Amino acid sequence: PEPAKLPINGKLVRNLVVSDSENGSGWSISQGAKNGDLMFGDRDFTISGLPSALNGAERIITACDSKNTDSELASFTAGKDITVYVAMDNRVAALPSWLSGWTDTGDSLTANDTAFVIYSKEFNSGDSITLGTNGQSASCMNYAVFIQEKSEDVSSDPEALAGDSNCDGAVNMADAILIMQ
């Protein structure tokens, strides 16, 4: 197989560079994650039970054989403010150290009857993100990566006006009608 042309760019992922040259041809970026998609670029395993938070996400499709690499696998730059999700095979005994600051979302997905625990971390536009080793090479699959643009939480917006359901800067009958509908 030919190595991937680097860097690879998506809508949210910029300048993806795969350090795992042996399995680099199995890496790519795809849009619109959904159930039935291939989990890896070098296997015919399919995703099922995709959580709604990941539906439609941009994906970094990794190579399953990259699990055999014991160093950094890839790096990229956040093209926008994003949340990165890593789906780690639940059979990996010890979480790799590069995921130590990530949050277990409580969600999981399945690929070929194997459950993957989903971890997340937010990054700002321009941040550099490193994807490390899987942490275990036997009796497991590599991880999968999903990226969503950060959604703005209006409840934390100090400028937001309670009851202004149409966001026109005033609370009036138009808001009451919209709420009733």
N, C-alpha and C positions, 0 to 999 in steps of 0.2 A: 504493500500500500504506500501511496505517496503521502509525505507529511503535509499537514494542513498549511495553507498559505497564511502567514502570520504578519501582522496581528489580524485577528478576526473581530469584526464590529457588528453589533446589533443596535437596537434602539436605546436600550438602557445600559448595555455592556459595551464599553469602548476599549479598544486595544487589548483584547484577550491574547495573551501569549502563553502557550502550553510549553512547560518546561520538560515534561515527560516525552522526550523525542521518540522513544521506542513505540509509544502508543498514540502519538499526536494525531495521526490520521483518523482516529476514532472520535476526536473532539470536534464540536461544531456549536453553532448557536441556532436556535429555532424560536419561532413565535407561536403564541396561542396554545399553551399546554392544555392537554385534555386527556381523558381516559382513552386508552387504546394506543397512545403514542409509544414509540420505542423508548425504553429507559436509557439505553446506552448506544453509542455509535459503533460498537463492535460485537453486539449481541442482539438476538431477536426477542429479548424480554420486553413485555409490555406493561405499561402503567395501568393500574386499576385502583379504585378508591381514592382518587385525587381529591384532597380537601378543597372546598369552595374558594378558600383564600389563594390557592395556587392556580385555579382555573383561569386560562387565558394568559398566564405568565410567560415572560421570555425565559428561555431555558439555555443553560450551558449544558450541552449533551457531552458527558464525559465518556471515556472508554472504561469498561468494566475492568480490563487488564491493568489499568493505572493503579489498581489496588496493590499491585506488586512493587510499586515505586516507593522507596522509603524517604523521599525528600519532597520539597515543594512540587506540586503538580502544575499549577498555573497561577497567573495573576491577571488582573484587569482593573480598569478605571471605571468608576461610577459615572455614567453619562448624565444622570439626573439624581435627585434625591431618591434613594431606593431602599427597599427591604430585600435582603438576600436570604433565601431559605436553602438550607442544606438538608437533604433527606439521607440519613445515615442508616445503613443496614443494622437492624436491632441485634444482630449476632456479633457485632463488633464489641468486644469485651470492655475495652477502655476507650473513652472518648479522647480523640487526639487533642493535644495541648492547644493547637491553633483554634479550636472551637470552645475554649474555656470561657470566653466572654460572651458566648451566644446563649440565647434563651430557648429552652425546650418549649415549643408551642403547645404541646399536649395533643397535636394532630399527628397522623401517620398516613402513609400511602402504602400501596402494595404493588409489587412487581413479581410475577410468577410465584405467587403464594408466599412471598417473603415480605415481612413488614419493615418499613423504614420509618424511623423516628425523625420528626422535622424540627430543626433548630433555625432560629432567625436572628438577624442583626441588622440594624439600620445604618446606612451610610449616606453621606452628603455628596452632592455632585462634585466630582474631581478627586474623591477619596480613592486610594489604591487598596485593592482587596486581594489578599493572597489565599489561594486554596491549597491547603497542605496535604500531607499524606493521609491515607485512609486509616492508618494506625494498626492494620491487621491485614495480612495477605491471604490467609487460608480460611476456609469455611465461611466466606462472606462475599458480598458484592461491593463494588465501589459505591461512592455516594453520588447523588444527583443534585443539581443546583438549579434553583428557580429564582427569578428576579421580578419584583413588582415595583412600580413607581409608588413612592410614599403617598398615601392619601392624606389630604388635609383634614384634620379633626376640628370642625367648627366649634365644638364644645370647649376647646382650649383657646379659642381665638378671643383675646381681650376686647376686640372691636365688635364681636358678635352681639346682637341684641336679642334677648330672650323673647320668644314669641314671633319674631320676624321670619316667618316660614318662607316667604318669597324673596328674602334677602334684599329688600329695597331700602333698608335703613330706617324703616318706620314700622310700628306695630299698629295695625288698623283693621278695618272690616275685611279687606282683601286677604289678610293673614288668617282670620277666623274662617273665612269661606274655604281657603286652601286646606286648612287643618280639617275641617268637616268633610271635605271631599276625600 
